[in-house]
Amino acid sequence: MEETLVRSQCGLDTVLVGQKTIHSRYNPLTEAERYIVSLNLRGNIQYIILAECGLCYLIQSLRRRFPGAKIISLHVSAFYRGKSAAPPDAEWLPGSPVNRGVFLENEVDDTEADKIKIIEWRPSAAVYGEEYLNLVKDIAAFVKRSDANKRTRSAFGRRWVKNVIKNCFLFNNDTNMVLLKRSDSDCVVAGAGPGLECAYEAIRRLVKCGALLIAVSSAVSALLHAGLRPDIIVACDGGNWALLHLLEAVRLFCKKEAPVALAFNLSAALPSWCSAFNLLPFSDGTLFQNLAQKCFNMPPLSFPQRGTVGASALDLALYVSGGTVYMAGIDFSHRDIRTHAKPYTFDKILFDSANRLRPLYSLQFERAEMINASGANGIYADWFASQNYRRKIYSVTDGNVVVESGSGKRGASVFKYLKKNRVQMPVTRLVTVLVNALEAPDTGVKLSGELSELLVNGAPPASRGLREELLRISEKYRDVEAQNG
């Protein structure tokens, strides 16, 4: 579809596409002003996302009404490159080096949905049709994901900080750290979705040919029950309930049957006996967690948090494996009332809660309905669908996969073991590093912003207040290590 610049009666440009115009043939600026007035925009809007607004005449009116908002424009046609009547703060066009989802992630911080306004330009819908609808769908999916991330951070931020502090005790022992070496081996990423059960035979064939098996912590019980032993277990959940998923793996490792590596986000909830694993800690890329890595001389490995451990496990697989990457059990959907592969750690909780008035089937139905109502599965599924990975990722959930002769390299060949001596007073050491960073001119502003999001729900950061909050939430842990010498 070919676009052409033509003059309107007032002398401003409009765009002609076939027989239709994107803007008024008389006065595009007045048209844009009237449209913004009709929207009756109110509230504390921090981000305004424009969906194919053509020559962006809307921006002038929006800047007068919301001078502090960041205006972001996305187009479906590269024709508009450099033609905006007023420049947006950020702009995406076809041919950009990143896709729309990654672009929005880079430009928009995780924010509640009521602080993000999507403005559609209806004449573009009539001209560009399905391309325009797909653009709006991608933007809406991003806003839902951003809102979910923000609410999760507000609800669990303090717990995440506490987990980072608590996990410092792992380094109060002589620990086995794992360094990853990139390998040409294939890799299988196993999630805990019900489709995992259909993939066991395919996973066995892949592992037999030398593939590395990476499992999210909630899939460990099902894999072990099927006779499959993961090489790396990935844990990211900050809730205390997540500790239960690692019990089976701990029993396995204590029998010395295999060198299992535990890859974990620094804010994950971990049982105290995890020092028995080969540890592979990684950060989420924030300054807060990067400082914790440097404090204990950890390998500088980081993967962004995306709300689901499956995404982190896939990031890890793409990082370590130069071969083909396969996925199994990362479904984000249910099979009837089956929410996870069996056995699943939390099923015992339902089993113990069942009684004559609330039988197990009813409890399982209620759980499936609750998960469906949350909308989380749809959010994560949309995110995975929007990713343009440089390598194709194959699903083996249906059990159909052709396994060619492997390279013969076992998954464990990607490990390099590093013995680390214990660190004295690790909690005090980390808190001191963070307090000093809050007061340093080069790191203070950024760290204050991150910690305010986690500790005080995004209230205006004040380094002194954050310092006192850090000391408060770390007090009992510092007391424990002081008593233990």
C-alpha positions in Angstrom: 0.0 0.0 0.0 1.6 3.3 -1.1 1.3 6.5 0.9 1.6 10.0 -0.5 2.0 13.3 1.2 -0.6 15.9 0.0 -1.4 19.4 1.1 -4.5 20.1 3.1 -6.5 23.3 2.6 -4.7 25.0 5.6 -1.3 24.2 4.1 -0.4 21.3 6.5 0.4 17.9 5.1 -1.9 15.0 5.2 -1.3 11.4 3.9 -3.2 9.9 1.0 -3.4 6.1 0.9 -5.4 4.9 -2.1 -8.6 7.1 -1.9 -8.4 7.5 1.8 -6.6 10.1 3.9 -5.0 9.6 7.3 -5.7 13.2 8.4 -8.2 15.9 7.6 -8.1 17.4 4.1 -9.0 20.8 5.7 -7.0 21.2 9.0 -5.2 18.2 10.5 -4.2 20.1 13.6 -7.7 21.2 14.5 -8.9 17.7 13.9 -6.3 16.3 16.3 -7.2 18.9 18.9 -10.9 18.1 18.8 -10.1 14.4 19.0 -8.0 14.8 22.2 -10.7 16.9 23.7 -13.3 14.2 23.0 -11.2 11.6 24.8 -11.5 13.6 28.1 -8.2 12.3 29.4 -7.7 12.7 33.1 -5.5 11.3 35.9 -1.8 10.8 36.5 -0.9 9.6 33.1 2.9 8.8 32.9 3.0 7.1 29.4 1.0 7.8 26.3 1.3 5.2 23.5 0.1 6.3 20.1 -1.0 3.5 17.7 -0.2 4.6 14.1 -1.0 8.2 14.5 0.3 9.0 11.0 2.1 12.4 11.1 1.5 12.6 14.9 -0.5 15.9 15.0 -1.9 14.6 18.3 1.4 15.2 20.1 1.2 19.0 20.3 -2.1 18.8 22.1 -1.0 16.0 24.4 2.2 17.9 25.4 0.1 20.9 26.6 -2.1 18.7 28.7 0.5 16.2 30.0 3.9 17.9 30.0 5.4 15.3 32.2 4.2 12.2 30.3 6.4 10.2 28.0 4.9 10.0 24.5 5.7 6.9 22.5 4.7 6.4 18.9 4.4 3.1 17.0 3.8 2.8 13.3 2.8 0.0 10.9 4.5 1.7 8.0 8.1 2.9 7.6 6.7 5.7 5.4 6.4 7.9 8.5 10.0 7.8 9.4 11.1 11.4 10.1 7.8 12.9 9.1 6.2 13.6 12.5 4.7 17.1 12.9 6.1 17.0 16.5 8.7 14.5 17.6 7.7 11.8 20.1 9.9 10.8 23.0 10.4 7.4 21.4 9.3 6.0 18.1 9.1 2.5 16.6 8.8 1.7 12.9 9.0 -1.5 10.8 12.7 -2.3 10.2 13.7 -1.2 13.7 16.4 -3.4 15.3 14.1 -4.8 17.9 10.5 -6.0 17.8 7.6 -4.0 19.2 7.5 -5.9 22.5 11.1 -5.4 23.3 10.9 -1.7 22.2 8.1 -1.1 24.7 9.9 -3.0 27.5 12.9 -0.7 26.9 10.9 2.5 26.9 8.2 1.9 29.5 8.9 1.0 33.1 6.6 -1.5 34.7 3.6 0.7 35.5 -0.1 0.3 36.6 -2.4 0.2 33.6 -4.2 3.4 34.7 -1.0 5.4 34.3 -0.6 4.2 30.7 -2.9 5.6 28.0 -3.2 3.9 24.6 -4.5 6.3 21.9 -5.7 4.8 18.7 -6.1 6.8 15.5 -9.2 5.4 13.8 -8.5 6.6 10.2 -5.4 4.3 10.3 -7.5 1.3 11.2 -9.6 1.9 8.1 -6.5 2.2 5.9 -4.1 -0.5 7.3 -6.7 -3.0 8.5 -5.3 -6.2 10.1 -1.8 -4.7 10.4 -3.2 -1.9 12.6 -5.3 -4.3 14.7 -2.2 -6.4 15.3 -0.3 -3.3 16.4 -3.1 -2.4 18.9 -3.2 -6.0 20.2 0.5 -6.0 20.8 0.4 -2.7 22.7 -2.6 -3.9 24.8 -0.8 -7.1 25.7 2.2 -5.2 26.8 0.2 -2.9 29.0 -1.5 -5.9 30.7 1.9 -7.5 31.3 3.4 -4.2 32.6 0.4 -3.8 35.0 0.8 -7.4 36.2 4.6 -6.9 36.8 4.0 -3.7 38.7 1.4 -5.2 40.9 3.6 -8.2 41.6 6.5 -5.9 42.5 4.3 -3.9 44.8 3.0 -7.0 46.6 6.3 -8.9 46.8 9.0 -6.3 46.6 9.9 -6.4 50.3 9.9 -10.2 50.3 12.3 -10.1 47.3 14.7 -7.8 49.1 14.5 -10.0 52.2 15.2 -13.1 50.1 18.4 -11.5 48.7 19.5 -10.8 52.2 18.6 -14.2 53.5 20.3 -15.9 50.6 23.6 -14.3 51.7 23.8 -17.1 54.3 24.5 -19.5 51.4 27.9 -17.9 51.2 28.6 -18.4 54.9 29.6 -22.0 53.9 32.2 -23.4 51.6 30.1 -23.5 48.4 30.4 -25.1 45.0 29.8 -22.4 42.4 29.2 -23.3 38.7 30.5 -21.4 35.8 28.8 -22.0 32.5 30.8 -22.7 29.3 28.9 -22.4 26.1 28.4 -25.7 24.4 27.2 -27.0 21.0 25.0 -29.5 22.8 21.3 -29.4 22.3 19.1 -28.3 25.2 15.7 -29.2 26.5 13.7 -26.8 28.8 11.1 -28.5 30.8 8.2 -26.7 32.4 5.5 -28.1 34.7 2.5 -27.8 32.3 0.3 -30.9 31.8 1.9 -31.3 28.3 5.1 -32.4 29.9 3.8 -35.9 30.4 3.4 -36.3 26.6 7.1 -35.4 26.0 8.9 -37.9 28.2 10.0 -40.2 25.4 11.1 -37.4 23.3 13.1 -35.9 26.2 14.7 -39.3 26.8 15.9 -39.6 23.2 17.3 -36.0 23.3 19.1 -36.6 26.6 20.5 -39.9 25.3 22.0 -38.0 22.4 23.7 -35.6 24.7 21.2 -32.8 25.2 21.3 -30.7 28.4 18.1 -30.9 30.5 17.1 -27.7 32.2 14.0 -27.9 34.4 12.0 -25.3 36.3 11.8 -26.2 39.9 8.0 -27.1 39.8 8.7 -29.7 37.1 11.4 -31.6 39.1 9.0 -34.0 40.8 7.3 -35.0 37.5 10.6 -35.5 35.8 12.1 -37.6 38.5 8.9 -39.8 38.6 9.5 -40.4 34.9 13.1 -41.4 35.5 14.5 -38.1 34.0 17.2 -36.3 35.9 17.7 -32.6 35.2 21.2 -31.2 34.8 20.1 -27.7 35.9 17.2 -26.7 38.1 15.9 -23.1 37.7 14.3 -21.3 40.7 12.9 -17.7 40.5 9.8 -17.6 42.7 10.1 -15.4 45.7 7.2 -16.9 47.6 7.9 -19.3 50.5 5.6 -21.9 49.0 8.3 -22.3 46.2 10.6 -24.0 48.7 8.5 -27.2 48.5 9.4 -27.7 44.8 13.1 -28.3 45.7 12.6 -31.1 48.2 12.8 -33.9 45.7 15.9 -32.5 44.1 17.6 -32.2 47.5 16.9 -35.9 48.3 18.4 -36.8 44.9 21.5 -34.8 45.4 22.1 -36.0 48.9 22.4 -39.5 47.5 25.3 -38.2 45.4 23.6 -39.7 42.3 24.3 -36.7 40.0 26.0 -33.3 40.0 22.8 -31.1 40.0 23.2 -27.4 39.5 20.7 -25.0 41.0 20.4 -21.8 38.9 18.5 -19.2 40.9 17.6 -15.6 40.8 19.1 -13.8 43.8 15.5 -12.9 45.1 14.2 -16.5 44.9 13.0 -18.2 48.0 15.5 -21.0 48.8 15.7 -23.6 51.6 18.8 -23.2 53.8 20.2 -26.6 52.8 20.6 -25.4 49.2 24.3 -24.9 49.9 24.6 -28.6 49.1 23.9 -27.9 45.5 26.3 -26.6 42.8 25.1 -23.0 42.8 24.6 -20.9 39.7 23.2 -17.5 41.0 22.0 -14.9 38.5 20.7 -11.4 38.8 17.7 -9.7 37.1 20.0 -7.0 35.7 19.0 -4.4 38.3 21.8 -2.4 40.0 20.5 -3.8 43.3 21.2 -7.4 42.4 24.3 -6.6 40.4 25.8 -5.0 43.5 25.0 -8.3 45.4 26.8 -10.3 42.7 29.9 -8.1 42.9 29.8 -8.2 46.7 30.4 -12.0 46.7 32.4 -12.2 43.5 29.7 -14.2 41.7 29.8 -14.9 37.9 28.2 -11.8 36.2 25.2 -13.7 34.8 21.9 -11.9 34.5 18.4 -12.5 33.0 15.5 -10.1 33.3 12.5 -11.1 35.4 9.5 -11.7 33.2 7.0 -13.1 35.8 7.4 -16.7 34.8 10.3 -19.0 35.6 9.9 -20.6 32.2 11.2 -17.5 30.5 14.3 -17.4 32.7 14.9 -21.1 32.0 14.7 -20.4 28.3 17.1 -17.5 28.6 19.5 -19.7 30.3 19.2 -22.4 27.6 19.8 -19.9 24.8 22.8 -18.6 26.7 24.5 -21.9 27.3 23.5 -23.9 24.3 24.7 -23.3 20.7 22.7 -26.2 19.5 18.9 -26.7 19.0 16.7 -25.7 21.9 13.5 -27.7 22.7 10.7 -26.9 25.0 8.3 -29.2 26.8 5.6 -28.5 29.3 5.6 -24.7 28.9 2.0 -24.7 27.9 0.3 -21.8 29.6 -3.0 -23.7 29.3 -4.9 -26.4 31.0 -6.1 -29.8 30.0 -9.6 -29.9 31.4 -8.9 -29.3 35.1 -5.3 -30.5 34.8 -3.1 -27.5 35.6 0.3 -29.2 35.9 2.1 -32.5 35.2 1.8 -35.2 37.8 3.1 -35.6 40.4 3.0 -31.9 41.4 4.2 -30.6 44.7 1.1 -28.6 45.7 -1.3 -31.5 45.0 -0.6 -32.8 48.5 -2.0 -29.5 49.9 -5.3 -30.1 48.0 -5.3 -33.8 49.0 -5.0 -32.9 52.7 -7.7 -30.2 52.4 -10.3 -32.5 50.7 -13.3 -33.7 52.7 -16.8 -35.0 52.2 -18.2 -31.6 51.4 -15.3 -30.5 49.3 -13.9 -33.5 47.4 -10.6 -33.4 45.7 -12.2 -33.1 42.2 -13.9 -29.9 43.4 -10.7 -28.4 44.8 -8.9 -29.1 41.6 -11.7 -27.5 39.6 -11.6 -24.4 41.8 -7.8 -24.1 41.4 -8.1 -24.3 37.6 -10.8 -21.7 37.6 -8.8 -19.4 39.9 -5.8 -19.6 37.6 -7.9 -19.0 34.5 -9.6 -16.0 36.1 -6.3 -14.4 37.0 -5.4 -14.1 33.3 -1.8 -14.9 33.9 -1.6 -17.8 31.4 -2.8 -15.5 28.6 -0.3 -12.8 29.5 2.7 -15.1 29.5 1.5 -16.9 26.4 1.2 -13.6 24.5 4.7 -12.7 25.7 6.2 -15.9 24.4 4.3 -15.5 21.1 5.7 -12.0 20.6 9.4 -13.0 20.9 11.5 -13.2 17.8 14.4 -15.4 18.9 17.4 -15.6 16.7 17.1 -19.3 16.7 14.0 -21.4 16.2 12.8 -23.1 19.3 11.0 -26.5 18.9 8.2 -27.8 21.1 8.2 -31.5 21.9 5.1 -31.4 24.1 3.2 -33.4 21.5 5.9 -36.1 21.7 6.7 -35.8 18.0 10.4 -34.8 17.4 13.0 -36.2 15.1 16.3 -36.7 17.0 19.3 -36.7 14.9 22.6 -38.1 15.9 24.0 -35.9 18.7 27.4 -34.5 19.1 28.0 -36.9 22.0 28.7 -34.1 24.4 27.0 -34.6 27.7 25.1 -31.7 29.3 27.5 -31.6 32.2 30.3 -30.5 29.9 28.9 -27.0 30.1 29.9 -26.8 33.7 33.1 -25.5 35.2 33.2 -25.9 38.9 34.6 -23.3 41.2 35.1 -23.8 44.9 34.4 -20.7 47.0 35.5 -20.2 50.5 33.0 -19.0 53.1 32.4 -15.3 53.6 32.4 -13.9 57.1 29.3 -11.9 58.1 27.8 -11.9 54.6 24.6 -10.1 55.5 26.4 -7.2 57.1 28.8 -7.1 54.2 25.9 -6.8 51.6 24.0 -4.2 53.6 27.1 -2.1 54.0 27.7 -2.3 50.2 24.1 -1.2 49.5 24.2 1.7 52.1 27.4 3.0 50.6 26.0 2.8 47.1 22.9 4.8 48.2 25.2 7.6 49.3 27.5 7.4 46.3 26.9 10.1 43.5 27.3 7.6 40.6 24.9 4.9 41.9 22.7 6.7 44.5 19.9 7.9 42.2 19.4 4.7 40.3 19.6 2.4 43.4 17.2 4.7 45.3 14.7 4.4 42.5 15.0 0.6 42.4 14.7 0.1 46.2 11.8 2.6 46.5 9.9 0.4 44.0 10.5 -2.6 46.1 10.3 -1.3 49.6 7.9 1.7 49.6 5.8 1.0 46.5 7.4 3.7 44.4 7.2 6.6 46.8 9.7 9.4 46.1 13.1 7.9 47.0 15.0 9.3 49.9 18.4 7.7 50.5 18.2 8.2 54.2 14.8 6.6 54.5 15.8 3.7 52.3 19.0 3.3 54.4 16.9 3.0 57.6 14.5 0.6 55.9 17.4 -1.7 54.7 18.7 -1.7 58.3 15.3 -2.5 59.6 14.5 -5.5 57.4 18.0 -6.9 57.7 18.2 -6.5 61.5 17.2 -10.1 62.5 19.5 -11.6 59.9 22.4 -9.5 61.1 21.6 -10.5 64.7 21.7 -14.2 63.7 25.1 -14.0 62.0 26.4 -12.0 65.0 25.3 -14.7 67.4 26.9 -17.4 65.2 30.1 -15.5 65.0 
